[in-house]
Amino acid sequence: MKIPSRIFSVPRFLKILQSLHLPTRPAGGNVKQVRSKSSDPAAHARHTDAVELLGKFYPCDDHTNVTPKILSKVGKSLQNQRNHPLWLLKERMKDHFYTCYLSRHRNPLFSVYDNLSPVVTTEQNFDSLLIPPDHASRRKGDNFYLNQSHMLRAHTSAHQRDLIRAGLNAFLVFGDVYRRDEIDKSHYPVFHQLEGVRLFTKHELFANVQHGEELHLFEKGYRTSCKQESHTLEAVKLLEFDLKQTLNKVVTHLFGKGLDTRWVECYFPFTHPSFEMEIKFQGEWLEVLGCGIMEQQLVNSAGAQDRVGYAFGLGLERLAMILYGIPDIRLFWSEDERFYRQFQVTHIDQKVTFQPFSKYPPLVNDISFWIPHEGYEENDFYDLVRNIGGDLVEKVTLIDRFSHPTTGKMSHCYRITYRHTERTLTQEEVNTIHRDIERSAVEKLGVEGRF
């Protein structure tokens, strides 16, 4: 009898899962930046200039750019806080997959992981997904690095290879991800994703196809816009059909029938062909998920050479904002009882429409400065503003660029909108924050103030 190549031992499976940091993490209060109180000089040498996070120390180097404000978010796990809208959305998706996708033994086909550590290696976050060394997505300006070898994951895709290597063929990963970005009502440096992967053997993919035993998953062919060089066209078309049907069912389950959707071809380093789904919301097309046929090189590197598969990723905040009518992404981090109370439902499928609190007035201050000739990143300024102003900052907009005709120096002017989601801010407290931002911009970014 032929032994399937994917049979694995339980000890090996547990060892791989332990490496993914599955044990429950305490929420909050688990991060420190630098400092060692040990009297042991050797220990002090190890821990000075290090970031302590989730019980481990990460030596700082020239890549380290995490901020105290970002570190304070690690371990909050909003997707696991009961009666939070992200928890509610997660539970609805879990219920859908558990109900609609069953194995031949009538067990749920998809495994679910919602508490994997957000600390990953740069190899997991990039190399395992075939992202080239010079790819723009690796920039310090776009990511939060603990050091050159470790970072806060930029996507839940960072766990794909490890979970496949552990022997899983269908799984969902819910988790927090971290990216440096602009500041407005729909962007936040911490957000949450759902990652899904499903792999198929030849028998599983062609089981319901007439004369399916005569078809093949692989060939020695050429890469085209429709397929990879190692995949047969019939395998890719079946995978694409199953992928899009699966995601259409998810969206219909969440929003109901009659929603306008469309598929757009796109590019990801780790899938080909790749697609984005857009839905029509308030008269505009909004991208809500990305997906595609997994690069066979990635699948092979995880030890699943006899399988093909697809992967998809959804942004939970964007879906929840549309589904529940939440107008500002900062509200997901609110501790106001008026927010949580609206999502205390008796059943996860109960319809909820968010009722905004009273609209507190905004306060607007501008800041302008000459930027250095080299080394200035807009995301560095956004991080600085977020670290000082926190969630009191609703939006930061670059409203003017000016190049001096004689010196060639470049000036930026930003408009910072302050608004509390739970009370009225005073001009005095905003001015205090704004002066701190001005001072820190000069000291930490090397700008020359025009204030």
C-alpha positions, -999 to 999 in steps of 0.1 A, spaced: 0 0 0 13 34 -9 19 57 21 5 92 16 34 118 17 14 141 40 11 117 69 28 132 99 33 123 136 14 139 164 46 150 182 58 167 150 25 185 146 25 197 182 61 209 179 53 230 149 22 245 165 41 253 197 65 273 175 36 295 164 30 307 200 -5 293 204 -9 297 242 -33 324 253 -16 358 258 -27 382 285 -44 413 271 -24 445 276 2 452 302 27 429 285 50 452 267 80 472 277 106 491 257 142 488 269 154 487 305 167 458 326 165 457 364 187 427 367 217 430 390 235 406 367 258 426 344 256 400 317 218 401 318 220 439 317 241 437 286 216 415 270 185 435 278 197 471 276 186 487 243 160 459 238 123 457 233 105 434 257 73 420 242 52 391 252 78 379 277 107 380 252 136 404 246 144 417 211 178 436 208 173 469 191 193 477 159 190 502 130 157 486 119 139 490 153 110 515 148 82 503 170 67 530 193 53 527 228 18 535 214 20 506 190 34 482 216 5 491 239 -19 476 214 -1 442 212 -21 415 230 -54 434 230 -68 408 206 -100 427 198 -112 398 177 -114 377 209 -132 402 231 -168 391 235 -194 416 222 -168 436 202 -179 441 166 -148 423 153 -155 394 176 -191 393 163 -178 394 127 -153 366 134 -180 344 150 -203 349 121 -176 338 96 -166 308 118 -202 297 119 -205 300 82 -174 279 75 -182 254 102 -217 249 88 -210 250 50 -177 231 47 -176 197 63 -152 167 58 -164 133 48 -167 125 85 -190 155 90 -164 175 110 -156 211 101 -132 212 72 -115 244 82 -93 247 113 -95 281 130 -66 300 147 -74 333 164 -45 337 189 -12 333 170 15 356 182 18 388 160 56 387 164 71 370 134 104 368 117 111 388 86 116 355 69 80 344 77 65 378 68 84 381 35 106 353 23 82 325 30 57 343 7 82 348 -21 84 386 -16 117 397 -33 144 413 -11 141 446 -29 103 447 -28 87 480 -16 66 462 10 97 455 31 104 492 37 109 505 72 85 533 63 57 507 59 63 482 87 69 480 124 103 463 131 114 450 164 148 446 148 163 433 116 151 398 121 118 402 139 87 424 133 50 428 140 33 409 112 21 430 83 -4 403 73 -18 371 86 -3 354 55 29 352 75 15 320 90 6 302 57 37 281 53 40 270 89 4 258 91 7 239 58 39 224 70 21 213 102 -1 192 80 -32 214 76 -50 216 43 -78 240 51 -75 268 78 -86 302 88 -64 327 107 -78 357 125 -54 382 139 -41 417 144 -17 431 118 5 462 119 14 487 91 26 523 91 1 543 72 -17 576 69 -41 589 95 -78 593 87 -111 577 96 -105 545 76 -68 539 84 -52 528 117 -17 513 122 -33 482 138 -61 464 121 -74 428 118 -75 403 91 -89 369 82 -66 347 62 -79 316 46 -61 287 28 -75 255 11 -54 228 -6 -66 201 -29 -53 167 -40 -59 156 -76 -88 134 -64 -104 161 -43 -103 188 -71 -116 165 -99 -139 143 -78 -171 158 -94 -157 162 -129 -167 137 -156 -136 116 -165 -117 135 -137 -93 106 -133 -79 115 -167 -71 151 -156 -39 163 -140 -29 191 -115 6 196 -129 24 200 -162 57 214 -175 43 244 -193 46 282 -195 35 310 -172 7 331 -187 -17 357 -174 -41 329 -165 -19 303 -149 15 293 -135 40 272 -155 35 241 -134 -3 241 -133 -27 227 -159 -54 251 -171 -82 228 -160 -69 227 -124 -66 265 -123 -101 271 -137 -116 247 -111 -96 263 -83 -106 298 -94 -143 288 -96 -142 272 -61 -124 302 -47 -147 328 -60 -178 308 -51 -165 304 -16 -160 341 -12 -192 351 -28 -210 329 -3 -192 345 26 -202 380 15 -238 369 8 -239 354 43 -227 387 59 -246 412 38 -275 393 23 -285 389 -13 -286 417 -38 -252 432 -30 -233 445 -61 -199 429 -63 -173 426 -90 -139 408 -94 -108 427 -105 -75 411 -116 -45 423 -95 -10 412 -85 4 396 -53 38 380 -51 24 348 -35 -5 341 -57 -11 338 -95 -36 345 -109 -47 370 -83 -80 389 -78 -97 415 -56 -134 416 -48 -150 450 -47 -185 458 -34 -206 488 -42 -211 509 -10 -227 543 -9 -223 546 -47 -186 537 -47 -166 505 -54 -146 495 -23 -120 467 -23 -128 443 6 -105 413 0 -76 399 -20 -72 363 -31 -56 340 -57 -41 307 -66 -12 300 -43 23 300 -59 33 264 -62 68 272 -50 53 283 -17 31 252 -14 61 230 -23 83 247 3 58 237 30 59 200 20 27 198 1 41 190 -34 11 168 -43 -14 196 -37 -26 229 -53 -46 255 -35 -58 290 -30 -56 317 -4 -76 348 5 -74 377 29 -101 400 43 -98 432 63 -122 428 93 -125 465 101 -135 475 66 -162 448 65 -174 457 100 -176 494 91 -198 487 61 -218 460 78 -226 479 110 -223 515 98 -193 524 120 -180 557 107 -145 559 123 -119 532 126 -108 546 160 -141 535 175 -130 499 174 -105 508 202 -131 526 223 -138 515 258 -170 535 260 -199 515 273 -221 532 247 -201 515 220 -200 480 234 -236 480 245 -248 482 209 -231 449 201 -245 428 230 -267 406 209 -286 375 218 -276 358 185 -245 364 164 -267 369 132 -288 396 149 -289 428 128 -270 457 143 -268 492 131 -244 515 150 -259 546 165 -233 573 167 -227 592 199 -232 630 198 -208 645 173 -182 663 192 -167 693 175 -132 690 159 -103 713 166 -78 719 138 -42 730 140 -17 733 112 21 725 114 47 734 88 84 727 86 114 724 63 122 688 57 157 674 56 173 667 22 175 630 30 159 605 53 124 621 58 95 597 56 59 609 58 50 577 78 76 587 104 57 620 110 24 601 111 39 577 137 51 606 157 17 623 157 0 590 166 24 583 194 19 618 210 -17 625 201 -30 589 202 -66 584 193 -74 621 198 -61 627 163 -88 620 138 -69 630 106 -36 643 93 -36 659 58 -7 672 38 -22 704 26 8 722 10 43 715 -4 66 744 -11 100 744 -27 121 775 -20 132 790 -53 167 799 -41 177 773 -16 157 744 -30 146 735 5 112 717 6 85 727 31 55 705 42 24 719 58 1 694 76 -34 700 89 -41 680 121 -77 674 130 -83 666 167 -116 651 179 -124 629 209 -150 602 202 -164 604 237 -162 641 248 -155 677 238 -118 686 236 -106 720 248 -83 742 228 -59 743 257 -53 706 259 -50 704 221 -25 732 221 -4 713 246 -4 681 224 4 702 193 34 719 209 47 684 219 43 673 183 62 704 170 91 699 195 93 662 188 93 667 150 124 689 153 142 666 178 134 632 162 129 639 125 154 666 120 130 691 105 133 728 108 102 743 122 82 771 106 60 777 137 
